[in-house]
Amino acid sequence: MPADSYRCERKFLISDVDRETVISIVKRNPSMFSEIYHDRYVNNIYFDSEGRQNYFDNTNGTLNRTKFRIRWYGEFLGEIENPVLEIKIKKALLGKKKKYALHPFRMEPGLDSRLLATLFNQSHLPDDIAFELKMQEPCLVNRYRRKYYQRADGRYRITVDDKLQFCAIGLHHNYFMNRVYDRGRVILELKYEEKYDNNSQWITNHFPFRMTRMSKYVRGIDLLNR
């Protein structure tokens, strides 16, 4: 599934069923999903404008919006060898990602916006992307465990996320002490290209969960401000 093409994402926020039961339900789906990759931890630093434009666009249901984040896999702290800048673009129910490899950096207590600005400068990003990033600031870190499944024809993919945690981050002197855990939550997502939307309901009808709008970014901001 090309990252730069628009795709559909169907999300299920599950709070009353444990991860192993969710995985069992995925495996029993008649579409016969098989596991791909190994479990791994996903880490993100989210950016937003000073006035949190993306947060309010999301909560207000604005159809077209853009979100910036740095993503890496594995350990949360230490030398980050393969970070990626992801720009997630939403148009109504469709979304796509633009990805740019970033220079390695060290994620550690004391991280601040100057280090992140240096990281972007070292990464030789396109001029328009570099300009947009100057109007963004770090506002949330999150981390979760992810499991991956795919149908044999490759048209549909499922991710199962749990162990969600969120941490506040600002412009200066970040020590990642203000951390909250979204315990007991599991997030299931079905992802596929728009042209396969007509057949997606046959898959989702076999999930005993209710589909919902859900943004990990918004969830994290809300929990930290609660």
C-alpha positions as CSV (number, residue, x, y, z in Angstrom):
1,M,0.0,0.0,0.0
2,P,1.9,3.1,-1.2
3,A,2.3,5.6,1.6
4,D,1.9,8.6,-0.7
5,S,-1.5,7.5,-2.0
6,Y,-4.8,8.2,-0.3
7,R,-6.2,5.4,1.8
8,C,-9.1,4.7,4.1
9,E,-8.6,4.1,7.8
10,R,-11.4,2.5,9.9
11,K,-10.7,2.7,13.7
12,F,-12.0,0.9,16.6
13,L,-11.3,2.1,20.2
14,I,-11.7,-0.9,22.5
15,S,-11.8,-0.5,26.2
16,D,-13.6,-3.6,27.5
17,V,-11.7,-6.4,25.7
18,D,-8.0,-7.3,26.3
19,R,-5.4,-7.4,23.5
20,E,-5.2,-11.2,23.2
21,T,-9.0,-11.4,22.7
22,V,-8.8,-8.7,20.0
23,I,-6.0,-10.6,18.3
24,S,-8.0,-13.8,18.4
25,I,-11.0,-12.0,16.8
26,V,-8.7,-10.7,14.0
27,K,-7.4,-14.2,13.3
28,R,-10.9,-15.6,13.1
29,N,-12.1,-13.0,10.6
30,P,-13.2,-14.8,7.4
31,S,-10.8,-12.6,5.3
32,M,-8.0,-14.7,6.8
33,F,-5.5,-12.1,8.1
34,S,-2.0,-13.3,8.8
35,E,0.6,-11.6,11.0
36,I,3.4,-9.7,9.3
37,Y,6.5,-8.3,11.0
38,H,7.1,-8.7,14.7
39,D,5.6,-6.7,17.5
40,R,7.4,-3.4,17.9
41,Y,7.1,-0.2,19.8
42,V,6.2,3.0,17.9
43,N,7.4,6.4,19.1
44,N,6.2,9.8,17.9
45,I,6.9,13.4,18.6
46,Y,3.9,15.5,17.5
47,F,4.0,19.1,16.4
48,D,1.3,21.7,16.2
49,S,1.1,25.5,15.8
50,E,1.4,27.7,18.9
51,G,-2.4,28.0,19.0
52,R,-2.9,24.2,18.6
53,Q,-4.6,24.6,15.2
54,N,-4.4,20.9,14.4
55,Y,-5.8,19.9,17.7
56,F,-8.9,22.1,17.2
57,D,-9.3,21.2,13.6
58,N,-9.5,17.6,14.7
59,T,-11.9,18.1,17.6
60,N,-14.1,20.5,15.5
61,G,-14.3,17.9,12.6
62,T,-12.5,20.0,10.0
63,L,-12.4,17.8,6.9
64,N,-9.0,18.9,5.5
65,R,-6.0,19.0,7.9
66,T,-2.3,18.3,8.1
67,K,-0.3,16.8,11.0
68,F,3.5,16.7,11.5
69,R,5.4,14.1,13.6
70,I,8.7,12.5,14.0
71,R,8.4,8.7,14.1
72,W,10.9,6.0,15.1
73,Y,10.7,2.3,16.3
74,G,12.1,0.5,19.2
75,E,13.5,2.1,22.3
76,F,12.2,5.5,23.4
77,L,15.4,7.0,24.7
78,G,18.9,6.8,23.3
79,E,20.4,7.0,19.9
80,I,17.7,7.2,17.2
81,E,19.3,5.8,14.1
82,N,16.4,5.9,11.6
83,P,13.9,8.7,12.5
84,V,11.4,9.8,9.9
85,L,9.4,13.0,9.5
86,E,5.8,12.1,8.6
87,I,3.3,14.5,7.3
88,K,-0.2,13.1,7.6
89,I,-2.7,14.7,5.2
90,K,-6.4,14.2,5.8
91,K,-9.1,14.9,3.3
92,A,-12.5,13.9,4.9
93,L,-12.3,10.2,5.5
94,L,-9.2,9.7,3.4
95,G,-5.6,10.1,4.5
96,K,-2.0,9.8,3.1
97,K,1.5,10.3,4.4
98,K,4.6,12.0,3.1
99,K,7.8,10.7,4.6
100,Y,11.3,12.2,4.8
101,A,14.3,10.5,6.3
102,L,15.9,12.5,9.1
103,H,19.4,12.7,10.4
104,P,20.0,10.5,13.5
105,F,19.6,12.2,16.8
106,R,19.7,11.4,20.5
107,M,16.5,11.3,22.4
108,E,17.3,12.1,26.0
109,P,16.1,14.3,29.0
110,G,16.9,17.9,28.2
111,L,15.8,17.7,24.6
112,D,14.6,21.1,23.4
113,S,13.3,22.9,20.3
114,R,16.8,24.0,19.3
115,L,18.0,20.4,19.0
116,L,15.0,19.6,16.9
117,A,15.6,22.7,14.7
118,T,19.2,21.5,14.2
119,L,17.9,18.0,13.3
120,F,15.7,19.4,10.6
121,N,18.5,21.6,9.3
122,Q,20.8,18.6,9.1
123,S,18.3,16.5,7.3
124,H,18.1,18.7,4.1
125,L,14.4,18.8,3.9
126,P,12.6,20.4,0.9
127,D,12.4,24.2,1.3
128,D,8.6,24.2,1.6
129,I,8.6,21.6,4.3
130,A,11.4,23.3,6.2
131,F,9.4,26.6,6.1
132,E,6.2,24.9,7.4
133,L,8.1,23.3,10.3
134,K,9.3,26.8,11.5
135,M,5.6,27.5,12.3
136,Q,5.3,24.3,14.3
137,E,6.4,23.4,17.9
138,P,6.7,20.1,19.7
139,C,3.6,19.4,21.9
140,L,3.2,15.7,22.6
141,V,5.2,12.5,22.7
142,N,3.5,9.1,22.6
143,R,4.6,5.5,22.5
144,Y,2.6,2.2,22.0
145,R,3.1,-1.4,21.1
146,R,1.9,-2.4,17.6
147,K,1.0,-5.7,16.0
148,Y,0.5,-6.0,12.2
149,Y,-1.8,-8.2,10.1
150,Q,-2.5,-8.4,6.3
151,R,-4.9,-10.2,4.1
152,A,-3.2,-12.6,1.6
153,D,-4.0,-10.4,-1.4
154,G,-2.3,-7.4,0.3
155,R,-5.3,-5.1,-0.1
156,Y,-6.3,-4.8,3.6
157,R,-4.0,-4.4,6.6
158,I,-4.8,-4.3,10.3
159,T,-2.8,-2.9,13.2
160,V,-3.5,-3.6,16.8
161,D,-2.1,-1.1,19.3
162,D,-1.9,-1.2,23.1
163,K,0.2,0.0,26.0
164,L,-0.4,3.6,25.0
165,Q,1.5,6.2,26.9
166,F,1.7,10.0,26.4
167,C,4.2,12.6,27.6
168,A,4.1,16.3,27.6
169,I,6.8,18.1,25.6
170,G,7.5,21.8,25.0
171,L,10.0,24.2,23.7
172,H,12.6,23.9,26.5
173,H,14.1,21.5,29.0
174,N,12.0,18.4,28.4
175,Y,12.6,15.7,31.0
176,F,9.6,13.5,30.1
177,M,8.3,13.3,33.7
178,N,4.7,14.3,33.0
179,R,3.5,11.0,31.6
180,V,0.1,9.3,31.5
181,Y,-0.9,5.8,30.6
182,D,-4.0,4.8,28.7
183,R,-4.4,1.5,30.4
184,G,-6.7,-1.1,29.1
185,R,-7.2,0.5,25.8
186,V,-6.7,-1.3,22.5
187,I,-6.9,0.4,19.1
188,L,-7.7,-1.7,16.0
189,E,-7.3,-0.1,12.6
190,L,-8.3,-1.4,9.2
191,K,-6.3,0.3,6.4
192,Y,-6.8,0.0,2.6
193,E,-6.8,2.0,-0.6
194,E,-10.0,3.9,-1.4
195,K,-10.8,1.7,-4.5
196,Y,-11.3,-1.3,-2.1
197,D,-13.8,0.5,0.1
198,N,-16.9,-1.3,-1.2
199,N,-15.7,-4.6,0.2
200,S,-14.4,-3.3,3.5
201,Q,-17.8,-3.7,5.3
202,W,-17.7,-7.4,4.9
203,I,-14.5,-7.4,7.0
204,T,-15.7,-4.9,9.6
205,N,-19.1,-6.6,10.0
206,H,-17.3,-9.5,11.7
207,F,-15.8,-7.3,14.3
208,P,-18.0,-7.0,17.5
209,F,-16.7,-3.5,18.0
210,R,-18.1,0.0,17.2
211,M,-16.2,2.1,14.7
212,T,-15.2,5.5,16.0
213,R,-13.2,8.6,15.2
214,M,-10.1,8.6,17.1
215,S,-6.8,10.5,17.1
216,K,-3.9,9.4,19.4
217,Y,-2.7,13.0,19.3
218,V,-6.0,14.4,20.5
219,R,-6.3,11.6,23.0
220,G,-2.9,12.3,24.5
221,I,-3.5,16.1,24.7
222,D,-6.9,15.5,26.4
223,L,-5.4,13.0,29.0
224,L,-2.5,15.3,29.9
225,N,-4.9,18.2,30.4
226,R,-7.4,16.3,32.4
